[in-house]
């Protein structure tokens, strides 16, 4: 029998995963020394960018750079037959799919950490499945623009009116990753059809429409990534695993669960 491990077990996404599947080892920074010289049949690694959410990782670049370096150092002494790497979409162009040219260098510490970890994992281990996720719904605060929309104490919401957002409901993550392995994939962008901030407010929290800012030419355009293999989850071949109607329903469901 081969051992299995989950790296990032104490973060919200790791806790969700561990509640649905058994792992022989649950690793987090406090016990990373135990990973040395071990051999695993299967490992799930959650990028540190998702431990508290990308916003937190960008706000504390030194903290997360140290974590990333420590993680890479420990994994030098580990053998893994099959690795699932859960990461962000940040290294892809704003409109890229799985085949798009990825970022190879950056002066941004946050992006540089993603580059370092991606390159190390793909050079160190033979069979890596990279799952790229957009903003997450169903994990609580810190993982999507929905948190900004909850800051109703401000006269104007701290968002951009026409910025496009893509989401992923984490309730389906375990099954989707297992599907990707069964399909023999090496990477997958699990992205929804993009929606603007205005659409999001209109459909989910219409009572906040008066707090929306006006649009400016300098506003960010947001994410328009697609997936060339999304048809394995959703037909017709739109490039998305969730279209707008299904996405809004998933967001409403997640909001209801958070209230309870």
Kinemage of the C-alpha trace (Angstrom):
@kinemage 1
@onewidth
@group {chain A} dominant
@subgroup {mainchain}
@vectorlist {calphas} color= white
{ca unk a 1} P 0.000 0.000 0.000
{ca unk a 2} L 1.333 3.450 -0.909
{ca unk a 3} L 1.008 6.418 1.410
{ca unk a 4} L -1.035 9.504 0.576
{ca unk a 5} L -0.596 13.047 1.847
{ca unk a 6} L -2.315 16.429 1.842
{ca unk a 7} L -0.067 19.506 2.049
{ca unk a 8} L -1.971 22.555 3.279
{ca unk a 9} L -4.332 20.579 5.481
{ca unk a 10} L -5.071 23.371 7.955
{ca unk a 11} L -6.376 25.917 5.420
{ca unk a 12} L -10.123 26.085 4.637
{ca unk a 13} L -9.755 24.234 1.334
{ca unk a 14} L -7.543 21.604 2.941
{ca unk a 15} L -10.013 21.033 5.773
{ca unk a 16} L -12.838 20.623 3.272
{ca unk a 17} L -10.818 18.085 1.291
{ca unk a 18} L -9.738 16.122 4.358
{ca unk a 19} L -13.374 15.852 5.427
{ca unk a 20} L -14.220 14.100 2.148
{ca unk a 21} L -11.177 11.882 1.512
{ca unk a 22} L -8.766 10.012 3.795
{ca unk a 23} L -5.047 10.849 3.753
{ca unk a 24} L -2.307 8.995 5.618
{ca unk a 25} L -0.494 12.261 6.338
{ca unk a 26} L -1.802 15.792 6.842
{ca unk a 27} L 0.978 18.360 6.479
{ca unk a 28} L 1.105 22.026 7.410
{ca unk a 29} L 4.113 24.297 8.156
{ca unk a 30} L 4.320 23.212 11.788
{ca unk a 31} L 5.054 19.574 10.894
{ca unk a 32} L 6.775 19.882 7.520
{ca unk a 33} L 9.965 18.368 8.959
{ca unk a 34} L 8.135 15.029 9.084
{ca unk a 35} L 7.863 14.945 5.290
{ca unk a 36} L 11.607 14.434 4.810
{ca unk a 37} L 12.795 11.284 3.028
{ca unk a 38} L 9.274 9.956 2.595
{ca unk a 39} L 7.796 8.331 -0.482
{ca unk a 40} L 4.158 8.828 -1.475
{ca unk a 41} L 1.927 7.266 -4.042
{ca unk a 42} L -0.285 10.335 -4.164
{ca unk a 43} L -0.021 13.878 -2.815
{ca unk a 44} L -2.437 16.783 -2.932
{ca unk a 45} L -0.675 20.145 -2.609
{ca unk a 46} L -2.658 23.340 -2.092
{ca unk a 47} L -0.704 26.411 -3.166
{ca unk a 48} L 0.004 28.746 -0.212
{ca unk a 49} L -1.861 31.430 -2.204
{ca unk a 50} L -5.072 29.632 -1.227
{ca unk a 51} L -4.290 29.124 2.446
{ca unk a 52} L -5.839 32.438 3.499
{ca unk a 53} L -6.796 33.670 0.044
{ca unk a 54} L -4.812 35.475 -2.684
{ca unk a 55} L -5.513 38.893 -1.173
{ca unk a 56} L -3.794 37.868 2.062
{ca unk a 57} L -0.836 36.381 0.166
{ca unk a 58} L -0.408 39.598 -1.822
{ca unk a 59} L -0.659 41.718 1.329
{ca unk a 60} L 2.117 39.785 3.141
{ca unk a 61} L 4.621 38.867 0.402
{ca unk a 62} L 7.536 38.239 2.774
{ca unk a 63} L 5.547 35.812 4.897
{ca unk a 64} L 4.400 33.796 1.893
{ca unk a 65} L 7.797 33.907 0.190
{ca unk a 66} L 9.261 32.295 3.293
{ca unk a 67} L 6.545 29.635 3.317
{ca unk a 68} L 7.076 28.866 -0.358
{ca unk a 69} L 10.851 28.581 0.023
{ca unk a 70} L 10.452 26.316 3.052
{ca unk a 71} L 7.982 24.114 1.192
{ca unk a 72} L 10.275 23.752 -1.823
{ca unk a 73} L 13.222 22.944 0.437
{ca unk a 74} L 11.314 20.148 2.200
{ca unk a 75} L 10.005 18.650 -1.047
{ca unk a 76} L 13.541 18.238 -2.421
{ca unk a 77} L 13.815 15.170 -0.176
{ca unk a 78} L 10.482 13.591 -1.107
{ca unk a 79} L 9.437 11.100 -3.776
{ca unk a 80} L 5.924 11.407 -5.210
{ca unk a 81} L 4.388 9.152 -7.851
{ca unk a 82} L 1.328 11.313 -8.528
{ca unk a 83} L 0.920 14.948 -7.497
{ca unk a 84} L -2.181 17.147 -7.681
{ca unk a 85} L -1.249 20.831 -7.524
{ca unk a 86} L -4.083 23.253 -6.717
{ca unk a 87} L -3.147 26.792 -7.679
{ca unk a 88} L -4.417 30.101 -9.054
{ca unk a 89} L -4.899 31.403 -12.594
{ca unk a 90} L -2.430 34.237 -12.056
{ca unk a 91} L 0.353 32.964 -14.317
{ca unk a 92} L -1.942 32.764 -17.350
{ca unk a 93} L -2.804 35.723 -19.619
{ca unk a 94} L -6.156 37.368 -18.716
{ca unk a 95} L -7.787 35.525 -21.648
{ca unk a 96} L -5.614 32.379 -21.682
{ca unk a 97} L -6.508 28.684 -21.679
{ca unk a 98} L -4.403 25.672 -20.645
{ca unk a 99} L -2.155 26.029 -23.715
{ca unk a 100} L -1.428 29.751 -23.280
{ca unk a 101} L 2.121 30.909 -22.628
{ca unk a 102} L 2.538 31.282 -18.891
{ca unk a 103} L 4.431 33.949 -17.019
{ca unk a 104} L 8.076 32.923 -16.572
{ca unk a 105} L 9.418 35.841 -14.552
{ca unk a 106} L 8.068 38.721 -12.512
{ca unk a 107} L 9.214 41.441 -10.121
{ca unk a 108} L 5.973 40.976 -8.175
{ca unk a 109} L 6.808 38.815 -5.098
{ca unk a 110} L 3.393 37.139 -5.172
{ca unk a 111} L 3.697 36.121 -8.824
{ca unk a 112} L 7.341 35.180 -8.375
{ca unk a 113} L 6.356 32.689 -5.664
{ca unk a 114} L 3.812 31.089 -7.982
{ca unk a 115} L 6.439 30.798 -10.720
{ca unk a 116} L 9.024 29.249 -8.385
{ca unk a 117} L 6.633 26.670 -7.001
{ca unk a 118} L 5.187 25.741 -10.403
{ca unk a 119} L 8.610 25.290 -11.978
{ca unk a 120} L 9.975 23.268 -9.076
{ca unk a 121} L 7.034 20.869 -8.941
{ca unk a 122} L 7.067 20.186 -12.670
{ca unk a 123} L 10.832 19.597 -12.721
{ca unk a 124} L 10.977 17.540 -9.529
{ca unk a 125} L 8.044 15.165 -10.017
{ca unk a 126} L 7.073 13.053 -12.993
{ca unk a 127} L 3.262 13.070 -12.986
{ca unk a 128} L 1.730 16.397 -12.025
{ca unk a 129} L -1.872 17.457 -12.516
{ca unk a 130} L -2.212 21.245 -12.207
{ca unk a 131} L -5.677 22.498 -11.297
{ca unk a 132} L -6.067 26.273 -11.673
{ca unk a 133} L -8.921 27.922 -9.820
{ca unk a 134} L -10.448 31.427 -10.006
{ca unk a 135} L -12.204 33.159 -7.124
{ca unk a 136} L -13.681 30.599 -4.744
{ca unk a 137} L -17.197 30.474 -3.377
{ca unk a 138} L -18.186 28.406 -0.372
{ca unk a 139} L -15.006 28.899 1.712
{ca unk a 140} L -15.977 32.007 3.654
{ca unk a 141} L -14.126 35.317 3.685
{ca unk a 142} L -10.949 36.050 1.791
{ca unk a 143} L -11.465 34.165 -1.427
{ca unk a 144} L -13.612 36.309 -3.724
{ca unk a 145} L -15.023 39.749 -4.515
{ca unk a 146} L -18.157 38.710 -2.652
{ca unk a 147} L -16.385 39.745 0.540
{ca unk a 148} L -16.052 43.300 -0.769
{ca unk a 149} L -19.773 43.384 -1.518
{ca unk a 150} L -20.496 42.618 2.121
{ca unk a 151} L -18.823 45.842 3.258
{ca unk a 152} L -22.102 47.705 3.237
{ca unk a 153} L -20.972 50.260 5.821
{ca unk a 154} L -19.347 52.232 3.003
{ca unk a 155} L -21.266 54.676 0.817
{ca unk a 156} L -19.494 53.311 -2.262
{ca unk a 157} L -18.432 49.698 -2.620
{ca unk a 158} L -14.653 49.221 -3.100
{ca unk a 159} L -15.084 47.434 -6.428
{ca unk a 160} L -14.887 48.204 -10.158
{ca unk a 161} L -18.249 48.290 -11.898
{ca unk a 162} L -17.418 46.402 -15.104
{ca unk a 163} L -14.534 44.243 -13.909
{ca unk a 164} L -15.122 40.619 -14.903
{ca unk a 165} L -14.922 37.878 -12.309
{ca unk a 166} L -14.779 34.113 -12.622
{ca unk a 167} L -15.737 31.774 -9.812
{ca unk a 168} L -15.575 28.179 -8.718
{ca unk a 169} L -17.852 26.488 -6.131
{ca unk a 170} L -15.553 24.476 -3.872
{ca unk a 171} L -18.309 21.976 -3.044
{ca unk a 172} L -17.466 20.190 -6.307
{ca unk a 173} L -13.651 20.303 -6.114
{ca unk a 174} L -12.988 16.696 -5.014
{ca unk a 175} L -15.158 15.172 -7.732
{ca unk a 176} L -13.786 17.528 -10.397
{ca unk a 177} L -10.177 16.664 -9.598
{ca unk a 178} L -10.965 12.951 -9.693
{ca unk a 179} L -12.593 13.485 -13.086
{ca unk a 180} L -9.469 15.262 -14.352
{ca unk a 181} L -7.303 12.293 -13.322
{ca unk a 182} L -9.682 9.804 -14.951
{ca unk a 183} L -9.518 11.835 -18.170
{ca unk a 184} L -5.718 11.704 -18.140
{ca unk a 185} L -5.285 15.477 -17.992
{ca unk a 186} L -2.113 17.326 -17.048
{ca unk a 187} L -3.815 20.663 -16.354
{ca unk a 188} L -7.301 22.128 -16.110
{ca unk a 189} L -8.721 25.615 -15.645
{ca unk a 190} L -11.928 25.155 -13.650
{ca unk a 191} L -13.520 28.461 -14.587
{ca unk a 192} L -17.037 29.826 -14.824
{ca unk a 193} L -18.360 32.152 -17.496
{ca unk a 194} L -17.162 35.666 -16.544
{ca unk a 195} L -19.616 38.039 -14.895
{ca unk a 196} L -19.156 41.737 -14.215
{ca unk a 197} L -19.376 43.216 -10.749
{ca unk a 198} L -22.558 44.957 -11.861
{ca unk a 199} L -24.154 41.645 -12.904
{ca unk a 200} L -23.099 40.080 -9.628
{ca unk a 201} L -24.736 42.811 -7.570
{ca unk a 202} L -27.833 42.865 -9.774
{ca unk a 203} L -28.402 39.098 -9.412
{ca unk a 204} L -27.152 38.395 -5.886
{ca unk a 205} L -27.406 41.576 -3.789
{ca unk a 206} L -29.637 44.037 -5.704
{ca unk a 207} L -30.100 46.106 -2.562
{ca unk a 208} L -26.500 47.312 -3.022
{ca unk a 209} L -26.921 48.730 -6.514
{ca unk a 210} L -27.002 52.302 -5.206
{ca unk a 211} L -23.567 51.754 -3.644
{ca unk a 212} L -21.884 50.756 -6.902
{ca unk a 213} L -19.241 53.152 -8.273
{ca unk a 214} L -19.313 54.612 -11.778
{ca unk a 215} L -17.155 52.963 -14.436
{ca unk a 216} L -13.753 54.439 -15.335
{ca unk a 217} L -11.493 53.765 -18.295
{ca unk a 218} L -8.692 52.880 -15.890
{ca unk a 219} L -10.718 50.139 -14.165
{ca unk a 220} L -9.267 46.607 -14.384
{ca unk a 221} L -10.861 44.377 -17.018
{ca unk a 222} L -10.659 41.262 -14.871
{ca unk a 223} L -10.390 37.591 -15.783
{ca unk a 224} L -11.533 36.100 -19.093
{ca unk a 225} L -9.731 32.769 -18.890
{ca unk a 226} L -11.155 29.728 -20.603
{ca unk a 227} L -10.634 25.972 -20.607
{ca unk a 228} L -10.137 23.939 -23.759
{ca unk a 229} L -11.157 20.766 -21.936
{ca unk a 230} L -14.256 22.175 -20.199
{ca unk a 231} L -16.450 20.038 -22.490
{ca unk a 232} L -15.539 17.079 -20.253
{ca unk a 233} L -17.649 18.753 -17.578
{ca unk a 234} L -20.099 20.861 -19.540
{ca unk a 235} L -21.489 20.556 -23.045
{ca unk a 236} L -21.714 22.518 -25.375
{ca unk a 237} L -18.072 23.574 -25.664
{ca unk a 238} L -18.282 27.082 -24.218
{ca unk a 239} L -14.874 27.005 -22.567
{ca unk a 240} L -16.465 27.142 -19.106
{ca unk a 241} L -17.556 24.481 -16.628
{ca unk a 242} L -20.330 26.781 -15.358
{ca unk a 243} L -22.468 29.218 -17.325
{ca unk a 244} L -23.926 32.330 -15.722
{ca unk a 245} L -27.283 30.914 -14.619
{ca unk a 246} L -25.672 27.909 -12.941
{ca unk a 247} L -23.029 30.153 -11.401
{ca unk a 248} L -25.554 32.522 -9.843
{ca unk a 249} L -27.448 29.554 -8.430
{ca unk a 250} L -24.227 28.187 -6.904
{ca unk a 251} L -23.447 31.584 -5.360
{ca unk a 252} L -26.943 31.883 -3.885
{ca unk a 253} L -26.651 28.387 -2.422
{ca unk a 254} L -23.262 29.175 -0.874
{ca unk a 255} L -24.602 32.416 0.625
{ca unk a 256} L -27.515 30.541 2.220
{ca unk a 257} L -25.159 27.953 3.727
{ca unk a 258} L -22.944 30.693 5.184
{ca unk a 259} L -25.971 32.261 6.868
{ca unk a 260} L -26.648 28.964 8.631
